[in-house]
Amino acid sequence: REMLDDERRKLSRAGVAVADNIEVGMMLEVPSAAVMADVFAPDVDFFSIGSNDLIQYLFAADRGNSRVSYLYQELHPAVLRLVKRVIDAAHAEGKWVGMCGEMAGNPLATPLLTAMGLDEFSMNSNQILPIRSLISHLNNRQLQPLVHRALAARSAREVEMLVKEYVPMLRKS
């Protein structure tokens, strides 16, 4: 932020108009950054969770390596707990949180992410309409028991079964 302010001053002195309201965000792609979200939240305007790298680093499992890719689990309770930690830290400071990566476009993750308060989803364009439709059918207040049970679950498979139990339209996926 200091660097941004310094550059803004330099540009102003050079006669270049600079916007006053540039948002400064932080991409969270490693578990250490996500764990420290409460420390970083006062200094940023938003967080963006890079789910692909975050999950890969959390489980020390290269999703592109067929020998260990099975360890990459978007719905694992450890992932959900980390995401919730980031969302809660940001919201405690009045900041917003977005997510990019495959988890943001995963219909089985959508009910959990919306109920945890994720503010923005970034996904492939072919996923936008189905995810938007799904979100329009969700009631975040009614999904709070699902979030609590998912965070207490022991496996990604258990979370998947819980989501399908709570959101009937996802049972066939």
N, C-alpha and C positions, 0 to 999 in steps of 0.2 A: 504494500500500500504506500509505503514511503517512496519507493521507486516510481510508482505511478504519479504521486504528487510532485515529485521532483521533475519528471518529464512533462507534466502538465504545466508547471511553472516555466520551464525552458521554452515550451511551445508558445505559451502566452507572451513571453518576452520577445519571441521571434515574430509575433503578430499572427500566429496561427490560432484560430478559434478551436476551443476544445470543450466538449460537453462537460457539464458539472456533475452529471448523474451517471457516471460509468459504474456499473456493478462489477465488483470483484468477487470472483467465486473460487472455489477450491474443488478440484477433482479428487475424489477419494477412491484410490485403486489398490491400496495396500492396507492390510489389517491394522498396522500400527497407526496410520492416519485416521482410520475409522474409530479406533479405540480412543484416540485423542480428540475426537470431534468436539467435545465440550470445551476443550481448551482453544481450539481454532475458531469456533462459532462466533465469538464476539468480534473477530477481526475480518470476517468475510460477509458478503451479502447473501450468499447462497452456497450450497454444496451440490455437487453432481457426483452421484455414486456410479463408478465404472464397474458394473456388476461382473463382466467377464473376467477382468484381471483380479478383482477383489476375491472372487470365489476361487479362482485358480491359485492365488497366493495363500488364501486361507487354508486350503487343503494340500498345498504343496503338490499339486497335480496338474500337469500340462494337459489341458483338454484336447489338444491335438495329438497326444501320444496315446495310442490305442492300449498300451499296457497299463496306464494309470488313469485314463480319461473317465472310467467309471466312478472315480472318487469325486469328480466335479459334479456337485449336486446343488442346484439352485434352491431347492426347497428344504435343505437341511436346516434344522433348528439353529445351528451355529451361525449360518448365514442370516437367517431371519433375526436373530438376536443382535447381530452386528448392524444390520440395516435399521432396526428399531432404535438402537442406541444413537445412530447418526441422526435419524429423524427427530427423536426427542431432544437431542442436544441443539439442533438447529431451531426447532420450534420454541424451545425455552428462551432463545435469544431473538425470537420474532423473525427468523430467517426461513427461506424456503429450500426444499430439497427436490432435486430431480434425479432420475436414474436413466442411464443409457446401458446398452448391452442386451443380451438375450433374455435376461430375467425380466426386463421391462416389458417385453412382448410375450411373456409366458402366461397364458390364460389361467393356469393353476396358481401362479403367484399373484395375479391381479387382485383377487379379493383380499389377500393378506396385505399387500402393499397399500391399497387404498384405505383399508381399515386402520393401518398403522399411521396413515397421514401423509404418504408420499404425495407431493404436490405436482410433479410433472413426470411424464413418461416419454422417453425418446426411443423409437423403435423403427423397424423397417416399414415402409409405406404400406405394404400389403397386410400388415397386422393392425393398422390404425382402426379401421372400421370394426373388425370383430372385437377388439379390446374396448373401443368406445361403446359398442353395444353392450358388452358385458358390464362395464362400469355403470351404465345407465340403469341396470337391473339390480345393482347392489345397494344395500343399506348398511352403511358403515357402523351404525350403532348396533344393529343386529349381529354384525360380524365380530364384535368385540370378544365374545366367548371363543370363537374360532381362533382369533389371534392369541388369546391366553393359552388355549390348548396346544396350538402349533408351537409356541415358544417353549412349552413344557414337554413337547414330544421328544422322542429318542432317535428318530430317523426321518430321512426325507420321505420314505415310503409311508410312514405313519402320517406325516403332514399331508401328503397327497390324498390319502384316504379321508382325512378330516375335511379337507377342502371340498372333495366330492360329496361328502355327507352334508355339509352346510350349503353348498351351492349346487342344487340339482341339475342345472343346465350344463354342468361340467362333468357329469357322471359318465358320459360316453367317451370322454377324451382320455 
